């Protein structure tokens, strides 16, 4: 690796030991920076080798031409990361990269013992890696000396601003020497990032890698449409179908993380959780369990999983859709790293497809929509993996020959093979049966939903319930869908009267509705449905005298209420008058459902106000207090 100009020899040897054969695009771009030692604003996606990139770029400034560091004192370099996990990951990367330089790398992150960190800073460190809040604490307590600082790196700067660390970052940069070198790394460069760079960098060079312009080609995006109530079952089938060494399931809230973790644990998955409510020790143990193979599924929130690197992560599942395109790319960027292939699966309810397509369009990502793996597909994939098991191709060892012959002699080859298959399948979680969802082609555009009034032909039905029985469309529509085997898209206009309700249905679904409700034509709760020969004969509007004289107002039979053609009225659905009805006697109350709501709250006919009991002792004059002796 030493043939690359600008790499310190000690770091080149570390890269050789690590197995590096070539530098990534962002690493080459940082090394070829002109002029040498200039500030830089770098935009690159996750998984592009940013940590090694700024480690290589800072070495000449920190070492000052020397091969090794001298005794540790005040720090020479500072790296700031948004989360604890990312900060500790950066520290691990710098540890091996600077191993031959004798560098002391210290960490200052929230959730860890601040006294231990303070003692480490007192002993001295060449490079400090930390989170914004904890670094500010150490600076204010004069535990972190910024006087000798030569370089500052802001990793995932966009995420730190999104998390509200702007003031902390400005405080840290203001405390650093003015002549320092400043490198900013961000997946996207927004206006706030550009303003921060303008205020705290000097003639920064803008570096844009191709990774920012197109999503990582090693990630295979899959879109799975599911029924809303089958989301969790679909995730179980996706996890079972791919059987990834490591899988990351993203949720939007901590409550969902806890629920999903419990559900997967009950189904036999080795699962851990990663959310902000866990202590740093718990989060560290969860990630370590994923790295050493004790756990294979991690359920996490966006903030908790920001920047984590799991070497064997092959599958990312979006249980909840991310809020924006940047979050989608950050989530998916956890897999498909360093040339490895990965899958990013979006679990999308039917009614969320349009939102998902807008999200994918903003992220410049294309997916093929389909149904999640069925139970049959999962079992078939299990059989394929079993047949490809390398153990089946190995030779029988000498210490196994006697027992193998004994098994075959007592049970036969077929019986032994069947037992082997049963043992293999018994260790796996059973897949779920899922409903098949129709996949419609949208052509890449959002099509207008047909309106209920767009029926070419329609049939009207009369239901034996109206406003006087508290009928409302919000419960009539689901009732008709359940009893009549129709969808809400097949229901058109609804005209509600006092004693009945007229409902328009698409003509194509009318016969199916009649067959579903049976010969008695009765829905739930004894509601009768009668098919009409044509459109309903709504009574013409007729004037009603306004109580106590004045201009008349008219009843609107379509709404079962009152319109206001005859004068200005404050409320169109409430007639004038104290009683809430006209003097003709057949006009409805303004709130018919509240007719007998509170029969006990009777009013005094004379006073017109409710009677209230007088408090005991009210009106009595209190005796004068005697003066104390």
FENNORZI-V152691 format. One record per pair of residues at least 12 apart in sequence whose C-alpha atoms are under 8 Angstrom apart, sorted by the first residue. I is the first residue (numbers start at 1). GAP is how many residues later the second one is. Records with the same first field share a line. If there is no record, write none. Layout:
I->GAP + GAP
//
This chain:
1->12 + 14 + 15 + 19 + 20 + 21
5->26 + 27
6->25 + 26 + 54
7->24 + 49 + 50 + 52
8->48 + 51 + 52 + 59
9->58
10->57 + 88 + 90 + 91
11->45 + 86 + 87 + 89 + 90
14->82 + 83 + 84 + 85 + 86
15->82
24->24 + 25
25->23 + 184
26->18 + 22 + 23 + 24 + 27 + 183
27->22 + 23 + 25 + 26 + 27 + 29
28->25
29->178
30->23 + 24 + 27 + 177
31->22 + 25 + 26
33->172
34->171
37->24 + 144
38->143 + 164 + 165 + 166 + 167
39->142 + 143 + 144 + 162 + 163 + 164 + 165 + 166
40->142 + 143 + 144 + 161 + 164 + 165 + 166 + 167
41->142 + 143 + 144 + 145 + 156 + 163 + 164 + 165 + 166
42->141 + 142 + 143 + 144 + 164 + 165 + 166
43->142 + 143 + 144 + 145 + 146 + 164 + 165 + 166 + 169
44->141 + 142 + 143 + 144 + 164 + 165 + 166 + 167 + 168
45->141 + 142 + 166 + 167 + 285 + 288
46->141 + 261 + 284 + 287 + 288
47->286 + 287 + 289 + 290 + 291
48->163 + 289 + 290
49->289
50->135
51->39 + 42 + 43
52->41 + 42 + 45
54->99 + 129
55->39 + 42
58->19 + 93
61->89 + 90
62->14 + 15 + 88 + 89
67->34
68->32 + 33 + 34 + 35
69->32 + 33 + 34 + 57
70->32
72->31 + 32 + 51 + 52 + 53 + 54
73->49 + 50 + 51 + 52 + 53
74->47 + 50 + 51 + 52 + 70 + 71 + 72 + 73 + 74 + 75
75->49 + 50 + 51 + 52 + 53 + 70 + 71 + 73 + 74
76->50 + 51 + 72 + 73 + 74 + 75
77->49 + 50 + 51 + 72 + 73 + 74 + 75
78->49 + 50 + 51 + 52 + 71 + 73 + 74 + 75
79->48 + 49 + 50 + 51 + 73 + 74 + 75 + 76
80->49 + 50 + 51 + 52 + 72 + 73 + 74 + 75
81->48 + 49 + 50 + 51 + 73 + 74 + 75 + 76 + 79
82->49 + 50 + 73 + 74 + 75 + 77 + 78 + 81
83->48 + 220 + 221 + 223 + 224
84->25 + 26 + 27 + 46 + 47 + 196
85->199 + 219 + 220 + 221 + 222 + 223
86->220 + 221 + 222
87->20 + 22 + 42 + 43 + 44
88->19 + 41 + 42
89->219 + 220
90->39
91->14 + 15 + 16 + 38
103->22 + 23 + 24
104->20 + 21 + 22 + 23
105->20 + 21 + 22 + 23 + 24
106->14 + 15 + 19 + 20 + 21 + 22 + 23
107->21 + 22 + 23
108->20 + 21 + 22 + 23 + 26 + 27
109->21 + 22 + 24 + 25 + 26
110->21 + 23 + 24 + 170
111->168 + 169
112->168
118->20 + 25
121->22 + 23
122->21
132->33 + 36 + 37 + 40
133->32 + 35
135->37
136->32 + 35 + 36
139->33
146->29 + 30 + 31
147->29 + 30
148->29
149->27 + 28 + 31
150->27 + 29 + 30 + 31
151->29 + 30 + 31 + 32
152->28 + 29 + 30 + 31
153->29 + 30 + 31 + 32
154->28 + 29 + 30 + 31
155->29 + 30 + 31
156->28 + 29 + 30 + 31
157->27 + 28 + 29 + 36
158->28 + 29 + 30 + 31 + 32 + 35
159->27
161->31
173->27
181->20
182->18 + 19
184->13
187->25
188->24 + 138
214->150
215->114 + 149 + 150
216->117 + 120
218->118 + 119 + 121 + 122 + 123 + 124
219->113 + 116 + 117 + 122 + 123 + 124 + 125
220->121 + 122 + 123 + 124
221->122 + 123 + 124 + 125 + 144 + 145 + 146 + 147
222->121 + 122 + 123 + 124 + 145 + 146 + 147
223->122 + 123 + 124 + 125 + 144 + 145 + 146 + 147
224->121 + 122 + 123 + 124 + 145 + 146 + 147 + 148
225->122 + 123 + 124 + 125 + 128 + 144 + 145 + 146 + 147 + 212 + 214
226->121 + 122 + 123 + 124 + 145 + 146 + 209 + 210 + 211
227->122 + 123 + 208 + 210
228->121 + 122
230->204
231->88 + 116 + 117 + 118
232->28 + 87
233->199 + 200 + 201
234->113 + 138 + 139 + 198 + 200
235->82 + 84 + 112
236->28 + 195 + 196
237->135 + 136 + 137 + 138 + 141 + 194 + 195
238->134 + 135
240->138 + 189 + 191
241->132 + 136 + 137 + 140 + 141
242->73
244->52 + 69 + 70 + 71
245->48 + 51 + 67 + 68 + 69
246->44 + 49 + 50 + 51 + 52 + 64 + 66 + 67 + 68 + 69
247->49 + 50 + 51 + 66 + 67 + 68 + 69 + 70
248->49 + 50 + 51 + 52 + 65 + 67 + 68 + 69
249->48 + 49 + 50 + 51 + 67 + 68 + 69 + 70
250->49 + 50 + 51 + 52 + 66 + 67 + 68 + 69 + 70 + 81
251->48 + 49 + 50 + 51 + 67 + 68 + 69
252->49 + 50 + 68 + 69 + 70
253->48
254->21 + 22 + 23 + 47
257->16 + 17 + 18 + 42 + 43 + 44
258->15
260->39
261->12 + 38
267->162
268->160 + 161
269->27 + 28 + 160
270->24 + 25 + 26 + 27
271->24 + 25 + 26 + 27 + 28
272->14 + 17 + 23 + 25 + 26 + 27
273->13 + 25 + 26 + 27
274->12 + 24 + 25 + 26 + 27 + 30 + 31
275->25 + 26 + 28 + 29 + 30
276->25 + 27 + 28
290->20
291->19 + 20 + 21
302->25 + 29
306->24 + 25
307->27
308->26
309->25
310->24
313->21 + 22 + 23 + 29
314->21 + 22 + 27 + 28 + 29
315->20 + 27 + 28 + 29 + 30
316->15 + 16 + 18 + 19 + 26 + 27 + 28 + 29
317->27 + 28 + 29 + 30
318->26 + 27 + 28 + 29
319->27 + 28 + 29
320->27 + 28
321->25 + 26 + 27 + 35
324->35
325->34 + 35 + 37 + 38
326->37
328->35
329->34
332->12
350->87
354->92
369->70
370->69
371->65 + 66 + 68
374->57 + 58 + 59 + 60
375->56 + 57 + 58 + 59
378->53
379->52
452->37 + 38 + 39 + 40 + 41
453->39 + 40
455->37 + 51
457->49 + 50
458->46 + 47 + 48 + 49 + 50
459->45 + 46 + 47 + 48 + 51 + 72 + 73 + 74 + 75 + 76
460->42 + 43 + 44 + 45 + 71 + 72 + 73 + 74 + 75 + 76
461->41 + 42 + 43 + 44 + 68 + 69 + 70 + 71
462->38 + 39 + 40 + 41 + 67 + 68 + 69 + 70
463->37 + 38 + 39 + 40 + 64 + 65 + 66 + 67
464->35 + 36 + 37 + 63 + 64 + 65
465->33 + 34 + 35 + 36 + 62
466->30 + 31 + 32 + 33 + 34 + 35
467->29 + 30 + 31 + 32 + 33 + 93 + 125
468->30 + 31 + 120 + 124 + 125
469->30 + 124
470->122 + 123
473->21
477->14
479->44 + 45
480->43
483->33 + 34 + 40 + 41
484->28 + 29 + 30 + 31 + 32 + 33
485->27 + 28 + 31
486->23 + 26 + 27
490->15 + 16 + 19
491->12 + 13 + 14 + 15
492->12 + 13 + 14
493->12
495->63 + 64 + 65
496->61 + 62 + 63 + 64
497->60 + 61 + 62 + 63
498->62 + 90
502->34
538->19 + 20
539->18
540->17
541->13 + 14 + 15 + 16
542->12 + 13
543->12
544->38 + 40
545->37 + 38 + 39
546->30 + 36
547->29 + 30 + 35 + 36
548->29
551->15 + 16
552->14 + 15
553->12 + 13 + 14
554->12
561->12 + 13 + 27
562->12 + 13
573->17
574->15 + 16
575->15
//
